């Protein structure tokens, strides 16, 4: 039963990917001025800093 459900999930995922590629949306708007780095990179940096703080707290306790 699990193998069948995995096959169904894979087919659904493949269908979603094909539909998303077949009908592309409008182009993204230009980035606002004043942002030197991409927002995705900024989020990754904040997440890394948060993990570092948690690790330091665990080491000091």
N, C-alpha and C positions, 0 to 999 in steps of 0.2 A: 504494500500500500504506500509506503514512503517513497519508493522509487517512482511510482506513478505521480505522486504529488510534486516531486522534484521536476519531473518532465513537464508538468503543467506550468509550474513556476518559471522554468526556463523558456518555454514557449511564450508565456505572457510577457516576460522581460524582453525577449527578442521582438515581439510585436510592438511593444512600447518604443523600443529603440528605432525600429524601422519607421514607425509613424512620426516620431520626433525628427528624424532625418529627412523624411519625405516632405514635411511641411514646416520649413524653417520660419521662425517668427521675424518680426521687424529687426533691423540692426539695432544694437544697443546704443543708448545715447552717449554723447561724448562725456568723459569724466569731468567733474567740476574742477575749476582751477584751485590751486593751493594744496592739492593732495600729492605729495612727492612719491608715495608708494601706493601700490595697489591695495585695496581694502582687504582682499584675501590674505595678502602677505601680512598686513597689520593684525588680522585676527590670529594668524598662526604665531606671530611674535607674542601677542598677549597670552595665548594659550601656553606657550613655552615658558613664559615668565611665571605664570600661575603654577605650572607644574614644578618649576624650580623652587618657588616659595614653599610649596607643600613639602617637597623633599627636604628643604632646610629645616622646616619645623619638625619633621619626623626625626631628623638627626639630632636636634638639640634636646628633644624630650627624652 
